[in-house]
Amino acid sequence: QVELVESGGGLVQAGGSLRLSCAAPESIYRPNCMVWFRQAPGKEREGVAAIFTGATNPPIYAGSVKGRFTISQDNAKNMVYLEMNSLKAEDTAIYYCAARGNQVCKQSYYAGTGPAADDMSFWGKGTLVTVSS
């Protein structure tokens, strides 16, 4: 049973932009820590951005995307977005939307360790982003 649905992936040239969307059921969306992960071929799944939909806590970004990616939310639509700018070939991956079990983002995420896949309770099927150099 798919509970989170991603969209917006595609092929883009290096330096370009894409906007990913994640639709969540209301029961999952709020309040909850919503996270974008990505997984490139042969690499581990990496948490790239996170946001807590139940308050105005600052978003969390992996160092590899900070300053280029922006995570945002639309509470009226139960949507989370990932705006990706200045894309690089190394951003090529399957991007997944994930959510905890109606819990806050862990303090360790804010401290720099980043979201862990094992902390998530819900996942989407992913959307492929390919950046050509």
C-alpha positions in Angstrom: 0.0 0.0 0.0 1.6 3.2 -1.2 0.9 6.1 1.2 3.3 8.8 -0.1 3.4 9.7 -3.8 6.3 11.6 -5.4 6.3 13.4 -8.7 8.4 15.8 -10.6 11.5 13.8 -11.5 13.0 13.8 -14.9 16.0 14.6 -17.0 17.7 18.0 -16.6 21.0 19.5 -17.7 23.6 20.4 -15.1 22.9 23.8 -13.7 19.2 23.4 -14.2 16.3 23.1 -11.7 13.6 20.6 -10.8 10.8 20.7 -8.3 9.7 17.5 -6.6 6.4 17.0 -5.0 5.2 14.6 -2.3 1.5 14.0 -1.6 0.7 12.6 1.8 -2.6 11.5 3.4 -3.7 13.8 6.1 -3.2 11.1 8.8 0.5 11.0 7.9 1.2 14.6 6.9 0.6 16.5 10.1 2.2 16.7 12.6 5.2 14.8 11.3 8.8 14.9 10.3 8.7 14.7 6.5 12.0 13.8 4.7 13.4 13.6 1.2 15.9 10.9 0.7 17.9 10.0 -2.4 19.7 6.9 -3.5 22.2 6.8 -6.3 23.3 3.5 -7.9 25.7 1.6 -5.7 25.3 4.1 -2.8 23.5 4.2 0.4 20.2 6.0 0.8 20.9 9.6 2.0 18.6 12.0 3.8 18.9 15.3 1.9 16.2 17.5 3.5 13.7 17.4 6.3 10.9 19.5 7.7 8.5 19.2 10.6 5.0 20.0 9.5 3.6 20.6 13.0 5.5 23.8 13.8 7.9 26.4 12.4 11.1 24.6 13.1 13.9 25.4 10.6 14.3 22.9 7.8 17.3 20.5 7.8 19.6 20.0 4.9 22.5 17.7 4.1 25.7 19.5 3.5 25.8 18.3 -0.1 22.7 20.2 -1.0 22.7 23.1 1.4 22.2 26.4 -0.5 20.9 24.6 -3.6 17.9 22.7 -2.4 14.8 24.0 -0.6 12.2 21.9 1.2 8.8 23.5 1.8 5.3 22.5 2.8 1.7 23.3 1.9 -0.5 22.4 4.9 -3.7 23.1 3.0 -2.8 20.5 0.4 -0.8 18.0 2.6 2.1 18.4 0.2 5.9 18.7 0.7 8.1 20.0 -2.0 11.8 19.9 -2.8 13.1 22.7 -5.0 16.4 21.7 -6.5 18.6 24.4 -8.2 22.1 24.4 -9.6 21.8 20.6 -10.2 25.0 18.6 -10.6 25.6 15.2 -12.2 26.2 13.8 -8.7 22.6 14.7 -7.8 21.4 11.9 -10.1 19.4 9.5 -8.0 16.0 8.1 -7.1 14.4 10.6 -4.7 12.1 9.3 -2.1 9.6 11.0 0.1 9.4 9.5 3.6 7.8 10.3 6.9 8.2 9.4 10.6 5.3 8.0 12.6 3.8 11.3 13.4 6.9 12.3 15.3 9.1 15.4 15.4 12.4 15.4 13.6 15.1 14.1 15.9 17.5 16.5 17.5 20.3 14.6 15.9 19.0 15.7 12.5 19.5 19.3 13.5 22.9 18.5 15.0 24.2 17.4 11.6 23.9 13.6 11.6 21.0 13.8 9.1 17.8 11.8 8.9 18.2 8.0 9.0 16.2 5.7 6.8 15.5 3.4 9.8 13.7 6.2 11.6 11.0 6.4 8.8 7.6 4.7 9.0 6.3 5.6 5.6 7.8 5.7 2.1 6.9 6.6 -1.4 8.0 4.6 -4.4 10.5 7.3 -5.6 11.0 9.5 -8.6 14.1 9.4 -10.8 16.2 12.5 -11.2 18.8 12.4 -13.9 21.3 15.3 -14.3 23.3 15.2 -17.5 26.7 16.9 -17.5 
